[in-house]
């Protein structure tokens, strides 16, 4: 498994650990001139859950893939937090904010993979 795929797996596990929902992985590798190769999009029910998801992702990526994000933006109000892992951008949204920005639709040309929720 290559490093990026391994990182995606670690990030996904971090999201699931804190009950993040509606995980979608957008593969942008076939699209020209994108800022990264993959988006991972998910949601939490509250700012505190979003903060917990971000912390779990940070830990899972650090321990499982030995990678730290170059930046994390949006933690102050925790409605939309973006984590930059260079090849992979992680977006953690509140449901209404996710609906508003609709990144999945914006990147409609990408191959989208939905990960089933763990209850």
N, C-alpha and C positions, 0 to 999 in steps of 0.2 A: 504494500500500500504506500503510495507516495505521501510526502509530508503534508501537503495541503489537504488531501482526503482524510488523513489521520487527524489533523487539526479540526476539520469539520465535524468529525465524529466526536472529538472531545468537547467541542462547543455545544453540540446537540445534547450530549449527556449532561452538561452543566445546566442547560436550559430545562431539561426534563427533571433534573434533581430538585429544582425549585418550582415545579409544576407550571412552567411556561407552556402556553397553548398555541395551537395553529402554526406550528413550525413549517416554514417553507424554505427550501434551499433553491436559489436561483443560480443556474450555471450560465455564466456570461462568457465562457471561453470561446464560443463561436461568434461573438458579437465584436465588431471592430471598435477600437478606441474607447474601451470602458476603463474606469478607474481601478477596477479589481477584477478577479476572475469569478468570485462567488459572493452572493449576498445570502445571509441567513437572516430571515425575518421571523419574529415571533411576538407574542404579546403576554402581558401580565395584567392582572385585574386592578392593581393599585400602584401608586408610586413606590410604596415600600416593597411590594413584590418585584417590581422592575429592578429596584436597587439590589435585591437579593439575587435575582437572576444574573445581573451583571457581575456581581461578586462571585457567584458559582461558576460562570463562564470563565472569568479571569483565573480562578483557581484551577479549573479543569484543564484549561489550555496550558497553564504554567506547569502543572504537575504532569499531565498526560502527554503533552507535546513539546514541553520546554520552550514555550513561546509566550511573550508578553505583548499586549497591544501597544502600538505606538501612541495612540491617543484614545481617550474615552470622552465623549462629549454629550452633554445633556443631563448629567446627574443632578444638577441643581433643582430642576423641577420634576425630573424623572417621568416625563410623559412620553419622550422619545429619546432613547439613549443609543448612540452609535459607537461601536467599538471597532477600531481599525487594526486589523491584523495583516495589513499590506495586501496579500492575495485575497483575503476574506474580510468582508465588512459585515458586522453583526448589527442588526437593528432590533431593539426591544421597545415595543410600543404599548401604550394604553389602547384598548380596542377602538375608541372613537378617533384617536389620532391616526392609528393605522388605516382606518377606513378613509379618513380625509386625504392622506398622502398617497394611498393606494400604490405602493411601490411595485407590487406584483403586476399591476396593469401597466405601469410605466415601463417595465422591462418585459413586456409581453412576448418579445422575441426570444427571451431566455428559456432554457429548458427548466421547468419548475418541478420540484419534487416535494410533495407534502409528507411530513412525518406524522404518523398517528399520535394523538394525545395519549398520555399515560394518566390514568385516573387514580 
